[in-house]
Amino acid sequence: MLRSTVQKRGQLPMLSSMQLFLMTFGYAGVQVAFSVQTGNMGRIFQTLGSDPTKLGFFFILPPLAGMITQPVIGLLSDKTWIPKLGRRMPYLIGGCLVSLIVLLLLPNTGSFGFGYGSMTALWFGAVTVLFMDLSANVSMQPFKMIIPDMVNAAQTDRAWSLQNIWGSLGGVIAFVFPFILTSMGVANTAARGVVPDSVKISFYVAAAILLLSTIFTIMNVKEYDPETLAYCHGYQANDKVRESFGDILRHAPKVFWTLGLVEFFVWFGIPYMWTYSTGALSENIWGVSDPASAGYQAAGNWFGILQAVYSIVAIIVGIAFQRLNNRTRKMAYFLSLIAGGIGFMVVAYGHTHASSLIGFVLIGIGWIALISIPFTILTNALDGKHDGVYLGLFNCFICIPQIVASVASFVIFPAVGKSMAHMLAIAGIFLIIGGCLIWIVKEEKTQVYTTKKEK
């Protein structure tokens, strides 16, 4: 990707459509790897013999990994510069390599002879998931950080929407793998405690796509060197003052904290979608709860299709979101999350394929809003000096509620009669609350940019 010519100090130039494409497209590969995991985790662990009442334990690991990894990667990459690679790309390479190994190991957990329901199998799977999430978070951060590094405020809505459009496309690919493979004759059931071949092959293909997308991004994204970056954002490149996380947090813009409150309620409910959807669908539509049954595995495939549906909807809505501005951004967020919350209710209490399809269409509208609009609001308020740290720390507002929700599920799940459908309804309620709270956020703008498009 050719760099734009920086015309004035403290001004980021407009990027061409091709430049925005090249810096965001590779995110599709990262999301293929991440989505094939999140879309099949509940299915894998119940196949291995995990007690459904204890599923929340396994979903503590992904947000815990993100909460630790992303701020550290942000801090380190803010200070990194490797000639010919850049400041963010070295971490993409490292994350990719670890992810490839884990994508090959995780679906084979039940094939190592540990035994159905054995603690060894479950712990091996849990540790594998932990490493998968550590590496996935390392891979994701470079894509998030290059947007505030190189994209001006006039284009951030478009950049974040594009990135999440490609991410949603990656999700579509990952989610439909098991369904397509099953329709091609690949086995969708296996011996008790063993993950079906349809799921295993999905992980292998995801690994290949992740590798190709990483190579594509490294070859096409050329980051600003430290001097150019400092000139773009209007700070001194030779500033040697060392600042801790605490120092940086004390200078965080107010919008950082108000968005954090919004994120808590939104992300409290999202893990319940990943954890309980397959079980709720199998009970509501197929009338079965045994993970070894053909009906349960069919529900797992259907959940993949529904996730593909919400990803496709997210792509379509994301195209419209590229035209958002300061006047329309919060209203779009509010309405989208209300729709998403209603979607969870429809899935929870519908008993047909059609009702679940309608529910996930509504969830898709909420999904693209919650993964794009908060980041636009935040990055527009950053000054460019500690963007990596702030984005990493902001991720804690996404991870902490997931950890709280997973721990709370040990109490909530029995309290609602061990109903997976009720857990989805709770997710919908929290999503609606998060949507309403967007009105406490006051957008800030601390950077000045050129609006002259590069010829």
C-alpha positions as CSV (number, residue, x, y, z in Angstrom):
1,M,0.0,0.0,0.0
2,L,1.6,3.3,-1.1
3,R,1.7,5.9,1.7
4,S,-0.1,9.1,1.2
5,T,1.9,12.3,1.1
6,V,1.6,14.1,4.4
7,Q,1.2,17.8,3.6
8,K,1.1,19.6,7.0
9,R,2.2,18.8,10.5
10,G,-0.7,17.4,12.6
11,Q,-2.7,16.4,9.5
12,L,-3.5,13.0,8.2
13,P,-4.2,12.9,4.5
14,M,-7.2,11.3,2.9
15,L,-6.6,7.7,1.8
16,S,-7.8,6.3,-1.5
17,S,-10.4,3.5,-1.6
18,M,-7.7,1.1,-2.6
19,Q,-5.6,2.0,0.4
20,L,-8.5,1.5,2.7
21,F,-9.2,-1.9,1.1
22,L,-5.7,-3.1,1.4
23,M,-5.3,-2.2,5.1
24,T,-8.7,-3.8,6.1
25,F,-9.1,-6.8,3.8
26,G,-6.8,-9.1,5.7
27,Y,-9.0,-8.9,8.8
28,A,-11.3,-11.4,7.1
29,G,-8.7,-14.1,7.6
30,V,-8.3,-13.3,11.3
31,Q,-12.0,-13.5,11.7
32,V,-12.3,-16.8,9.9
33,A,-9.9,-18.3,12.5
34,F,-11.6,-16.6,15.4
35,S,-15.1,-17.4,14.3
36,V,-14.5,-21.0,13.6
37,Q,-13.5,-21.3,17.2
38,T,-16.3,-19.2,18.8
39,G,-18.9,-20.8,16.6
40,N,-17.9,-24.3,17.6
41,M,-16.6,-24.0,21.2
42,G,-19.9,-24.9,22.9
43,R,-20.4,-27.7,20.5
44,I,-16.8,-29.1,21.0
45,F,-16.8,-28.9,24.8
46,Q,-20.2,-30.6,25.1
47,T,-19.1,-33.2,22.6
48,L,-16.1,-33.8,24.9
49,G,-18.5,-34.4,27.8
50,S,-18.6,-31.0,29.5
51,D,-21.5,-30.5,31.9
52,P,-23.7,-27.7,30.3
53,T,-23.9,-26.0,33.7
54,K,-20.1,-25.6,33.7
55,L,-19.8,-24.2,30.1
56,G,-19.3,-20.7,31.5
57,F,-15.9,-21.8,32.7
58,F,-14.5,-22.3,29.2
59,F,-15.8,-18.9,28.1
60,I,-13.9,-17.1,30.8
61,L,-10.7,-17.9,28.9
62,P,-11.2,-15.9,25.7
63,P,-11.9,-12.5,27.3
64,L,-9.3,-13.1,30.0
65,A,-6.8,-13.7,27.2
66,G,-7.9,-10.5,25.4
67,M,-7.8,-8.4,28.6
68,I,-4.2,-9.4,29.2
69,T,-2.9,-9.5,25.7
70,Q,-4.3,-6.5,23.9
71,P,-3.1,-3.7,26.3
72,V,0.4,-5.3,26.4
73,I,0.5,-5.5,22.6
74,G,-0.7,-2.0,22.4
75,L,2.0,-0.7,24.7
76,L,4.8,-2.7,23.0
77,S,3.8,-1.9,19.5
78,D,3.5,1.8,20.2
79,K,7.3,1.6,20.9
80,T,8.2,-0.9,18.2
81,W,9.7,-0.2,14.8
82,I,11.3,-2.9,12.7
83,P,12.5,-1.8,9.2
84,K,10.5,-3.4,6.3
85,L,8.0,-4.8,8.8
86,G,6.7,-1.8,10.8
87,R,5.4,-1.4,14.3
88,R,2.1,-3.4,14.2
89,M,2.9,-6.1,11.6
90,P,5.5,-8.0,13.6
91,Y,2.8,-8.9,16.1
92,L,0.5,-10.0,13.4
93,I,3.2,-12.5,12.3
94,G,3.6,-13.8,15.8
95,G,-0.1,-14.2,16.4
96,C,-0.6,-15.9,13.1
97,L,2.1,-18.6,13.8
98,V,0.6,-19.5,17.2
99,S,-2.9,-19.5,15.9
100,L,-2.0,-21.9,13.1
101,I,-0.7,-24.5,15.6
102,V,-3.8,-24.2,17.8
103,L,-6.2,-24.4,14.9
104,L,-4.7,-27.8,14.1
105,L,-4.8,-29.0,17.7
106,L,-8.2,-27.8,19.1
107,P,-10.6,-29.9,17.0
108,N,-8.5,-33.1,17.7
109,T,-8.8,-32.8,21.5
110,G,-11.2,-35.8,21.5
111,S,-9.0,-37.9,19.3
112,F,-6.1,-38.2,21.7
113,G,-7.6,-41.0,23.8
114,F,-8.3,-38.9,26.9
115,G,-11.8,-40.3,27.3
116,Y,-15.3,-38.8,27.2
117,G,-15.9,-36.4,30.0
118,S,-12.4,-36.8,31.4
119,M,-10.8,-33.8,33.1
120,T,-7.7,-34.4,31.0
121,A,-9.6,-33.9,27.7
122,L,-11.4,-30.8,29.0
123,W,-8.3,-29.2,30.4
124,F,-6.4,-29.9,27.2
125,G,-9.2,-28.3,25.3
126,A,-9.3,-25.3,27.7
127,V,-5.6,-24.7,27.5
128,T,-5.7,-24.9,23.7
129,V,-8.5,-22.4,23.6
130,L,-6.5,-20.1,25.9
131,F,-3.6,-20.1,23.5
132,M,-6.0,-19.7,20.5
133,D,-7.4,-16.6,22.1
134,L,-4.0,-15.2,23.1
135,S,-2.8,-15.6,19.5
136,A,-6.1,-14.4,18.0
137,N,-5.9,-11.2,20.1
138,V,-2.3,-10.6,19.0
139,S,-3.4,-11.0,15.4
140,M,-6.4,-8.7,15.7
141,Q,-4.7,-5.8,17.3
142,P,-2.5,-4.7,14.4
143,F,-5.6,-4.3,12.2
144,K,-7.3,-2.2,14.9
145,M,-4.3,0.0,15.5
146,I,-3.4,0.9,12.0
147,I,-6.7,2.7,11.6
148,P,-6.0,5.5,14.2
149,D,-2.4,5.4,13.0
150,M,-3.1,6.2,9.4
151,V,-6.8,7.1,8.9
152,N,-8.2,10.6,9.4
153,A,-11.4,11.5,11.3
154,A,-13.3,12.0,8.1
155,Q,-12.7,8.4,7.0
156,T,-12.9,6.5,10.3
157,D,-16.5,5.5,10.0
158,R,-15.7,4.1,6.6
159,A,-12.5,2.4,7.7
160,W,-14.0,0.7,10.7
161,S,-17.1,-0.3,8.7
162,L,-14.9,-1.8,5.9
163,Q,-12.8,-3.7,8.4
164,N,-15.8,-5.2,10.0
165,I,-17.4,-5.9,6.7
166,W,-14.4,-8.1,5.8
167,G,-14.5,-9.5,9.3
168,S,-18.1,-10.4,8.9
169,L,-17.3,-12.0,5.5
170,G,-14.7,-14.1,7.3
171,G,-17.3,-15.1,9.8
172,V,-19.7,-16.2,7.1
173,I,-17.0,-18.4,5.6
174,A,-16.2,-20.0,9.0
175,F,-19.8,-20.5,10.1
176,V,-20.9,-22.3,7.0
177,F,-18.0,-24.7,6.8
178,P,-19.5,-27.5,8.8
179,F,-22.9,-27.2,7.0
180,I,-21.3,-27.2,3.5
181,L,-18.9,-30.1,4.4
182,T,-21.8,-32.1,5.8
183,S,-23.8,-31.6,2.6
184,M,-20.8,-32.8,0.6
185,G,-20.9,-36.1,2.6
186,V,-18.3,-35.4,5.3
187,A,-19.3,-37.0,8.6
188,N,-21.1,-34.7,10.9
189,T,-21.2,-37.2,13.8
190,A,-18.4,-39.3,15.4
191,A,-17.8,-41.6,18.3
192,R,-18.8,-40.3,21.7
193,G,-16.2,-37.7,22.9
194,V,-14.8,-37.2,19.4
195,V,-15.3,-34.0,17.3
196,P,-16.9,-34.8,13.9
197,D,-14.8,-34.5,10.7
198,S,-16.9,-31.7,9.4
199,V,-15.7,-29.5,12.3
200,K,-12.1,-30.7,12.1
201,I,-11.8,-29.9,8.4
202,S,-13.3,-26.4,9.1
203,F,-10.5,-25.7,11.5
204,Y,-7.9,-26.8,9.0
205,V,-9.3,-24.6,6.2
206,A,-9.4,-21.7,8.6
207,A,-5.7,-22.1,9.4
208,A,-4.9,-22.0,5.7
209,I,-7.0,-18.8,5.1
210,L,-5.4,-17.1,8.1
211,L,-1.9,-17.8,6.8
212,L,-2.8,-16.4,3.3
213,S,-4.5,-13.3,4.7
214,T,-1.5,-12.6,7.0
215,I,0.9,-12.8,4.0
216,F,-1.4,-10.5,2.0
217,T,-1.5,-7.8,4.7
218,I,2.3,-7.8,5.3
219,M,2.9,-7.5,1.6
220,N,0.5,-4.6,1.0
221,V,0.4,-2.5,4.2
222,K,3.4,-0.1,4.7
223,E,3.1,1.7,8.0
224,Y,4.3,5.2,8.7
225,D,7.8,5.3,10.2
226,P,8.1,6.9,13.7
227,E,9.1,10.3,12.4
228,T,6.3,10.4,9.8
229,L,3.7,9.1,12.3
230,A,4.7,11.8,14.8
231,Y,4.6,14.5,12.1
232,C,1.1,13.3,11.1
233,H,-0.3,13.5,14.6
234,G,1.6,16.6,15.7
235,Y,3.8,15.3,18.6
236,Q,7.5,15.0,19.1
237,A,9.0,11.8,17.7
238,N,12.0,12.0,20.1
239,D,9.8,12.2,23.3
240,K,11.6,9.9,25.7
241,V,9.2,10.4,28.6
242,R,8.2,7.0,30.0
243,E,4.6,6.6,30.9
244,S,2.9,3.7,32.7
245,F,-0.5,2.4,32.0
246,G,-1.7,4.4,35.0
247,D,-0.3,7.6,33.6
248,I,-1.8,7.0,30.2
249,L,-5.2,6.2,31.8
250,R,-5.2,9.4,33.8
251,H,-5.0,11.3,30.5
252,A,-7.7,9.2,28.7
253,P,-10.4,11.3,27.0
254,K,-13.7,11.2,28.9
255,V,-15.4,9.3,26.0
256,F,-13.1,6.4,26.8
257,W,-14.8,5.9,30.2
258,T,-18.4,6.6,29.1
259,L,-18.1,4.1,26.2
260,G,-16.7,1.6,28.7
261,L,-19.9,1.7,30.6
262,V,-21.9,1.1,27.4
263,E,-19.6,-1.8,26.5
264,F,-20.1,-3.5,29.8
265,F,-23.8,-4.0,29.3
266,V,-23.5,-4.9,25.6
267,W,-20.7,-7.5,26.1
268,F,-22.2,-9.1,29.2
269,G,-24.8,-10.8,27.0
270,I,-22.7,-11.7,23.9
271,P,-21.0,-14.8,25.4
272,Y,-24.3,-16.3,26.1
273,M,-25.0,-16.4,22.4
274,W,-21.8,-18.4,21.8
275,T,-22.4,-20.6,24.8
276,Y,-26.1,-21.5,24.7
277,S,-27.4,-21.0,21.1
278,T,-26.6,-24.5,19.9
279,G,-28.3,-26.1,23.0
280,A,-31.3,-23.7,22.8
281,L,-31.8,-24.4,19.1
282,S,-31.5,-28.2,19.6
283,E,-34.1,-28.1,22.4
284,N,-36.5,-25.6,20.7
285,I,-36.4,-27.0,17.1
286,W,-35.1,-30.6,17.3
287,G,-36.4,-31.4,20.8
288,V,-33.1,-33.1,21.9
289,S,-30.4,-32.2,24.3
290,D,-27.9,-35.1,24.0
291,P,-24.7,-33.7,22.4
292,A,-24.0,-37.1,20.7
293,S,-27.4,-37.2,18.9
294,A,-27.7,-36.4,15.2
295,G,-30.3,-33.7,16.2
296,Y,-27.9,-31.9,18.4
297,Q,-25.1,-31.9,15.8
298,A,-27.7,-30.7,13.2
299,A,-28.5,-27.9,15.5
300,G,-24.8,-27.1,15.6
301,N,-24.7,-26.8,11.9
302,W,-27.8,-24.7,11.8
303,F,-26.3,-22.4,14.4
304,G,-23.4,-22.0,11.9
305,I,-25.8,-21.0,9.2
306,L,-27.5,-18.5,11.5
307,Q,-24.2,-17.0,12.3
308,A,-23.5,-16.7,8.6
309,V,-26.9,-15.0,8.3
310,Y,-26.1,-12.4,10.9
311,S,-22.7,-11.9,9.3
312,I,-24.2,-11.3,5.9
313,V,-26.7,-8.8,7.4
314,A,-23.8,-7.1,9.2
315,I,-22.0,-6.8,5.8
316,I,-25.1,-5.1,4.2
317,V,-25.7,-2.8,7.1
318,G,-22.0,-2.1,7.4
319,I,-22.1,-0.7,3.8
320,A,-24.7,1.8,5.0
321,F,-22.7,2.6,8.1
322,Q,-19.9,4.0,6.0
323,R,-22.1,7.1,5.5
324,L,-22.6,7.8,9.2
325,N,-21.5,11.1,10.7
326,N,-21.6,12.9,14.1
327,R,-25.4,13.5,13.7
328,T,-26.5,10.0,12.9
329,R,-23.9,7.8,14.6
330,K,-25.4,7.4,18.0
331,M,-29.0,7.0,16.7
332,A,-27.8,4.2,14.4
333,Y,-26.2,2.5,17.4
334,F,-29.3,2.9,19.6
335,L,-31.7,1.5,17.0
336,S,-29.4,-1.3,16.0
337,L,-28.9,-2.6,19.5
338,I,-32.6,-2.5,20.2
339,A,-33.1,-4.6,17.1
340,G,-30.4,-7.0,18.2
341,G,-31.9,-7.4,21.7
342,I,-35.3,-8.2,20.2
343,G,-33.5,-10.7,17.9
344,F,-32.2,-12.6,21.0
345,M,-35.8,-12.8,22.4
346,V,-37.1,-14.2,19.1
347,V,-34.4,-16.9,19.0
348,A,-35.0,-17.7,22.7
349,Y,-38.7,-18.4,22.4
350,G,-39.2,-19.3,18.8
351,H,-39.6,-23.0,17.9
352,T,-39.1,-22.9,14.1
353,H,-36.3,-22.5,11.6
354,A,-38.0,-19.4,10.4
355,S,-38.2,-17.7,13.8
356,S,-34.5,-18.4,14.5
357,L,-33.6,-17.0,11.1
358,I,-35.6,-13.7,11.8
359,G,-33.9,-13.5,15.2
360,F,-30.4,-13.7,13.8
361,V,-31.2,-11.1,11.1
362,L,-32.0,-8.7,13.9
363,I,-28.9,-9.8,15.8
364,G,-26.8,-9.0,12.7
365,I,-28.0,-5.4,12.7
366,G,-26.9,-5.1,16.3
367,W,-23.7,-6.9,15.8
368,I,-22.2,-4.5,13.1
369,A,-23.1,-1.5,15.3
370,L,-21.5,-2.8,18.4
371,I,-18.2,-3.8,16.7
372,S,-17.8,-0.6,14.7
373,I,-19.4,2.5,16.0
374,P,-17.8,2.6,19.5
375,F,-14.3,2.3,17.9
376,T,-15.1,5.2,15.5
377,I,-16.1,7.4,18.5
378,L,-13.1,6.4,20.5
379,T,-10.4,6.8,17.7
380,N,-11.8,10.2,16.8
381,A,-10.9,11.3,20.3
382,L,-7.3,10.0,20.4
383,D,-4.2,12.1,19.7
384,G,-2.1,9.4,17.9
385,K,0.6,9.1,20.6
386,H,-0.8,6.2,22.6
387,D,-3.4,4.8,20.2
388,G,-2.2,1.2,20.7
389,V,-2.4,1.4,24.4
390,Y,-5.8,3.0,24.5
391,L,-7.3,0.5,22.0
392,G,-5.8,-2.3,24.1
393,L,-7.1,-0.9,27.3
394,F,-10.5,-0.2,25.8
395,N,-10.6,-3.9,25.0
396,C,-10.8,-4.5,28.8
397,F,-14.2,-2.9,28.7
398,I,-15.2,-5.7,26.3
399,C,-13.4,-8.5,28.1
400,I,-14.4,-7.8,31.8
401,P,-18.1,-8.1,31.2
402,Q,-17.6,-11.4,29.4
403,I,-15.7,-12.7,32.4
404,V,-18.3,-11.4,34.8
405,A,-21.1,-13.0,32.6
406,S,-19.3,-16.3,32.5
407,V,-18.8,-16.4,36.3
408,A,-22.4,-15.2,36.8
409,S,-23.7,-18.0,34.6
410,F,-22.9,-20.5,37.3
411,V,-25.6,-18.9,39.3
412,I,-27.9,-17.6,36.6
413,F,-28.2,-20.8,34.6
414,P,-29.5,-22.9,37.5
415,A,-31.7,-20.0,38.6
416,V,-33.5,-19.9,35.2
417,G,-34.2,-23.7,35.4
418,K,-31.1,-24.6,33.3
419,S,-32.9,-23.2,30.3
420,M,-30.5,-22.2,27.5
421,A,-33.4,-20.2,25.9
422,H,-33.7,-18.0,29.0
423,M,-30.0,-17.3,28.9
424,L,-30.4,-15.9,25.3
425,A,-33.3,-13.7,26.6
426,I,-31.0,-12.3,29.3
427,A,-28.4,-11.5,26.6
428,G,-31.1,-9.6,24.7
429,I,-32.1,-7.5,27.8
430,F,-28.5,-6.5,28.4
431,L,-28.0,-5.6,24.7
432,I,-31.0,-3.3,24.9
433,I,-29.7,-1.6,28.0
434,G,-26.3,-1.0,26.3
435,G,-28.1,0.5,23.3
436,C,-30.0,3.0,25.5
437,L,-26.8,4.0,27.4
438,I,-25.1,5.3,24.2
439,W,-26.9,8.6,24.9
440,I,-24.6,9.3,27.9
441,V,-21.6,9.4,25.5
442,K,-20.5,12.8,24.3
443,E,-18.3,12.5,21.3
444,E,-14.9,14.3,21.3
445,K,-12.6,15.3,18.5
446,T,-9.0,16.0,19.3
447,Q,-7.3,15.6,16.0
448,V,-7.2,17.9,13.0
449,Y,-7.1,16.4,9.5
450,T,-6.8,17.5,5.9
451,T,-9.8,17.0,3.8
452,K,-8.1,17.2,0.5
453,K,-8.1,13.9,-1.2
454,E,-4.7,12.6,-2.5
455,K,-4.6,12.7,-6.2
